[in-house]
């Protein structure tokens, strides 16, 4: 790990043990962002309310927010980083092999960075008998889906995976130190997507009310949150970067089967124009044949099309890797958004010369190359 990254990791440890705000001077002038030497690091909570017996009330729905501020704030709008299922803000703080994470990179680019733990997850308390049931991923599932999909070939693109960090006979598997570090970071999460989306939409709207306009970056399970946050606060979302968001519209594929996301890209109501009161009012048709043999058939609206009216003016970057299970169907989500009037730039990493990534691209060997692609896009689309 770079010396600067080591210092910042120590600051995170200090923060968790001792206080709410700290400043640090970077060391190591070889760091590419050495010009942004001082980082302010703090945290707060948003979105909670007291519930239960008035004599024994508890707080419910609050969301932990961690903030990094560069010494030289070059970017007009901050970035809000929202993790996916079983993850926490540690997704962005670094990698399981000790390299720089996206939070530090974005901060080095002059962005103020906010990272959250979803409500009822991690440092955002889960309340027994109030919040719903929780579930977790077993280690073998993470091998198959995230760290060693090339060994299982559960989808056509899986064999292309090369970017998980480390080496050796147990690379990407149980017993490898890097895999074990990654799996140690996994936590329980709410089993209900609808409950999760309601909680995050409320808490994230409160966050934007507090910090002002921002860029929202989502990953995987948190993909629907981006659409819902923008639906609730369209004037405060300046762009959405959706890294392999949950999809495709209306049903699961590859790692699951059955109906999902009844409102197209969400499991709970989102605003359409013309208005609808029930998702059954969305008339859907599926492609007769996929675009390519290794891709899914996409479902779209029949005419007349209902648009996602509150997302119309928000630029969206949707990012998909070469070897992920999302490579099979993310184009369907992008196509649905475009049809619904959303300005969507769908980017396949391999088409930009970035090869071999799977679903957890923010942790993989070339994670900063991908982060640079994101900031390059933001520089062109957010003013």
TARA-V652166 format. One record per helix or strand. SS is the DSSP state (h for helix, s for strand). FROM is the first residue (numbers start at 1). TO is the last residue. If there is no record, write none. Layout:
BEGIN
[[SS:FROM:TO] [SS:FROM:TO]]
END
This chain:
BEGIN
[[h:3:18] [s:21:25] [s:38:46] [s:49:51] [s:58:60] [s:63:70] [s:78:82] [h:90:93] [s:94:94] [s:100:100] [h:102:108] [s:113:117] [s:121:121] [s:124:124] [s:134:135] [h:139:147] [h:149:151] [h:158:160] [h:177:184] [s:189:190] [h:193:211] [s:214:219] [h:220:232] [s:237:243] [s:251:251] [s:259:259] [s:273:273] [h:279:281] [s:284:286] [s:299:301] [s:307:307] [h:309:311] [s:315:320] [h:325:328] [h:330:339] [s:344:348] [h:349:352] [h:361:363] [h:367:381]]
END
